Amino acid sequence: MKYYPVFLKLNAKKAVVIGGGKIAERKAHVLIKAGASVKIISPAITKPLERLKKKGLLAHVKRNYRKGDLKDAFIVIAGTSSVKTNSKIARDARYLGIPESVPGHRNNDPLLVNIIDTPSEGNFIAPSIVKRGPLTIAISTAGCSPAVSKTIRKELEKLYGKEFTYYLRLLEKIRKKAMKEIKNDRKREEFLKKLASEKIFNTLRRKGPAGLSRLIHHRFKAGIPG
């Protein structure tokens, strides 16, 4: 199976997750963080999902899946323990269209649907993800081995630690400042490239966010590009 890697803008889009277990819990967390309007359909849900419900971060329909539950959905994730139910969701999604209320889409456009246990029944798969603030690294084996994706993710989590969240936030501020204050295009480009170098990564890992921050601010004030 071949896939096209893409990042979706889900802000305010309706997401329906069928299933209330640990897998549904993980999927719901990611969708909420992406800004989607999440609805869970399941007779029971995990305690973390209950907490999200109480906070108003998701809606819960306390019953099994029914035809019509996908109405107006932009993205659907089926993660029930029933193969029959998951297949029914896939069939229903195949014949439903993204509603006219979604700009740029026709009624006969397909829903985005992921059937977790049988990905071939859906039209997209969700990758394993490493998230560090604005940095997102997605890993996929196209369904060949989710276990391999998980192992690679764990390796990348060690390589790109939580300090990269701070680094990218700092880089965003420095870049805006450089665009205003370094008038020479060549010098500005050279300065910004050096801030994204392997050398800078090694300094971040060795000296930590505070040490890197001092170095970057010193170089900026001194007008030294690298």
C-alpha positions as CSV (number, residue, x, y, z in Angstrom):
1,M,0.0,0.0,0.0
2,K,1.3,3.5,-0.9
3,Y,0.5,6.6,1.1
4,Y,1.1,10.3,0.6
5,P,2.5,11.9,3.8
6,V,0.6,15.1,4.8
7,F,-0.2,17.2,7.9
8,L,-3.9,18.2,8.3
9,K,-5.3,21.4,9.6
10,L,-8.1,20.2,11.9
11,N,-9.0,23.4,13.8
12,A,-12.7,23.3,14.5
13,K,-13.2,20.3,12.3
14,K,-15.6,17.5,13.5
15,A,-13.7,14.3,14.5
16,V,-15.6,11.1,15.4
17,V,-13.8,8.4,17.3
18,I,-15.6,5.1,17.7
19,G,-14.3,3.2,20.7
20,G,-13.6,4.2,24.3
21,G,-10.5,2.2,25.2
22,K,-6.8,3.1,25.5
23,I,-6.3,3.4,21.7
24,A,-9.3,5.8,21.4
25,E,-7.9,7.7,24.3
26,R,-4.5,8.3,22.5
27,K,-6.3,9.2,19.3
28,A,-8.6,11.7,21.0
29,H,-5.7,13.4,22.8
30,V,-3.9,14.0,19.5
31,L,-7.1,15.3,17.8
32,I,-7.9,17.7,20.7
33,K,-4.3,19.0,20.5
34,A,-4.8,19.6,16.8
35,G,-7.9,21.7,17.6
36,A,-10.5,19.3,16.3
37,S,-14.0,19.1,17.8
38,V,-14.0,15.5,19.1
39,K,-16.9,13.2,19.7
40,I,-16.4,9.7,21.2
41,I,-19.0,7.0,20.5
42,S,-18.8,4.1,23.0
43,P,-20.8,2.5,25.8
44,A,-17.9,3.2,28.2
45,I,-14.8,5.3,28.1
46,T,-11.5,5.4,30.1
47,K,-11.0,7.6,33.1
48,P,-8.7,10.0,31.2
49,L,-11.4,10.4,28.6
50,E,-14.0,11.0,31.3
51,R,-11.7,13.8,32.6
52,L,-11.5,15.4,29.2
53,K,-15.3,15.1,28.9
54,K,-15.7,17.0,32.2
55,K,-13.4,19.7,31.0
56,G,-15.6,20.1,27.9
57,L,-12.8,19.0,25.6
58,L,-14.9,16.2,24.0
59,A,-18.4,15.0,23.7
60,H,-19.4,11.4,24.6
61,V,-22.3,9.5,23.1
62,K,-22.8,6.6,25.5
63,R,-23.8,3.8,23.2
64,N,-22.6,1.6,20.4
65,Y,-22.1,2.9,16.9
66,R,-25.2,3.5,14.7
67,K,-25.6,4.5,11.1
68,G,-25.8,8.2,10.9
69,D,-23.1,8.8,13.6
70,L,-20.7,10.0,10.9
71,K,-22.9,12.9,9.7
72,D,-20.9,16.1,9.2
73,A,-17.7,14.4,10.3
74,F,-14.4,15.5,8.6
75,I,-12.3,12.7,10.1
76,V,-13.3,9.3,11.5
77,I,-11.3,6.9,13.5
78,A,-12.7,3.4,14.2
79,G,-11.0,1.6,17.1
80,T,-13.7,-0.8,18.5
81,S,-12.9,-4.4,19.4
82,S,-15.5,-5.6,16.9
83,V,-14.3,-6.4,13.4
84,K,-17.9,-6.3,12.2
85,T,-18.5,-2.9,13.6
86,N,-15.3,-1.5,12.2
87,S,-16.1,-2.8,8.7
88,K,-19.6,-1.2,8.9
89,I,-18.0,2.1,9.9
90,A,-15.7,1.8,6.9
91,R,-18.6,1.1,4.5
92,D,-20.7,3.9,5.9
93,A,-17.9,6.4,5.6
94,R,-17.3,5.3,2.0
95,Y,-20.7,6.5,1.0
96,L,-20.8,9.7,3.0
97,G,-19.4,12.9,1.8
98,I,-17.7,15.8,3.5
99,P,-20.6,18.3,4.0
100,E,-21.0,21.5,2.0
101,S,-20.3,23.5,5.1
102,V,-16.7,22.6,4.8
103,P,-15.1,25.1,2.4
104,G,-13.6,23.8,-0.8
105,H,-15.2,20.4,-0.7
106,R,-18.0,18.8,-2.7
107,N,-20.7,16.5,-1.3
108,N,-19.2,13.5,-3.0
109,D,-15.7,13.9,-1.5
110,P,-14.8,11.0,0.7
111,L,-14.5,11.2,4.5
112,L,-11.1,10.8,6.0
113,V,-11.4,7.4,7.8
114,N,-8.9,5.3,9.7
115,I,-9.8,1.7,10.7
116,I,-7.1,1.0,13.2
117,D,-7.1,-2.8,13.1
118,T,-7.6,-3.1,9.3
119,P,-6.0,0.0,7.7
120,S,-6.8,-1.2,4.2
121,E,-10.5,-0.6,4.8
122,G,-9.8,3.1,5.5
123,N,-8.2,5.8,3.3
124,F,-5.5,7.0,5.7
125,I,-3.2,5.7,8.5
126,A,-1.9,7.6,11.4
127,P,1.9,7.6,11.9
128,S,3.8,7.2,15.1
129,I,4.7,10.7,16.3
130,V,7.5,12.5,18.1
131,K,6.3,15.9,19.3
132,R,8.6,18.6,20.7
133,G,6.6,21.9,20.7
134,P,6.3,23.0,17.1
135,L,8.4,20.1,15.9
136,T,6.5,17.1,14.7
137,I,8.3,14.0,13.4
138,A,6.0,11.4,11.9
139,I,7.2,7.8,11.4
140,S,5.4,5.2,9.3
141,T,6.2,1.8,7.7
142,A,3.0,2.0,5.6
143,G,1.5,-0.7,7.8
144,C,4.3,-3.2,7.4
145,S,5.3,-3.1,11.0
146,P,3.8,-0.7,13.6
147,A,6.3,-2.2,16.1
148,V,9.2,-1.0,14.0
149,S,7.6,2.5,13.9
150,K,7.3,2.5,17.7
151,T,11.0,1.5,18.1
152,I,12.2,4.2,15.7
153,R,10.0,6.7,17.6
154,K,11.6,5.8,20.9
155,E,15.1,6.3,19.4
156,L,14.1,9.7,18.0
157,E,12.6,10.7,21.4
158,K,16.1,10.2,22.9
159,L,17.9,12.0,20.0
160,Y,15.5,15.0,20.0
161,G,14.8,15.5,23.7
162,K,12.4,18.0,25.4
163,E,15.1,20.7,25.1
164,F,14.2,21.0,21.4
165,T,10.9,22.5,22.4
166,Y,12.7,25.4,24.1
167,Y,15.2,25.7,21.3
168,L,12.5,26.1,18.6
169,R,10.6,28.7,20.7
170,L,13.9,30.6,21.1
171,L,14.7,30.2,17.4
172,E,11.3,31.6,16.5
173,K,11.9,34.8,18.5
174,I,15.5,35.2,17.3
175,R,14.4,34.8,13.7
176,K,11.8,37.5,14.0
177,K,14.4,39.8,15.6
178,A,17.0,39.0,12.9
179,M,14.5,39.8,10.1
180,K,14.1,43.2,11.5
181,E,17.6,44.1,12.7
182,I,20.0,42.3,10.3
183,K,19.5,44.4,7.2
184,N,22.1,42.6,5.0
185,D,20.3,39.7,3.3
186,R,23.4,37.5,3.0
187,K,24.5,38.0,6.6
188,R,21.0,37.4,7.9
189,E,20.7,34.1,5.9
190,E,24.1,32.9,7.1
191,F,23.2,33.7,10.7
192,L,19.9,31.9,10.5
193,K,21.5,28.8,8.8
194,K,24.1,28.6,11.5
195,L,21.4,28.6,14.2
196,A,19.9,25.4,12.5
197,S,23.3,23.6,12.2
198,E,24.4,20.3,13.6
199,K,26.9,22.2,15.7
200,I,24.1,24.1,17.4
201,F,22.2,20.8,18.0
202,N,25.3,19.4,19.7
203,T,25.7,22.6,21.9
204,L,22.0,22.3,22.9
205,R,22.5,18.6,23.9
206,R,25.8,19.4,25.7
207,K,25.1,22.7,27.5
208,G,21.3,22.6,27.6
209,P,18.8,25.4,26.8
210,A,20.3,28.0,29.1
211,G,23.8,27.5,27.6
212,L,22.5,27.7,24.1
213,S,20.5,30.8,24.8
214,R,23.5,32.6,26.1
215,L,25.5,31.6,23.0
216,I,22.9,32.7,20.6
217,H,22.2,36.0,22.2
218,H,25.9,36.7,22.4
219,R,26.4,36.0,18.7
220,F,23.4,38.2,17.8
221,K,24.6,41.2,19.8
222,A,28.1,40.8,18.5
223,G,26.9,40.5,15.0
224,I,28.7,37.2,14.5
225,P,26.8,34.9,12.1
226,G,28.2,31.6,13.2
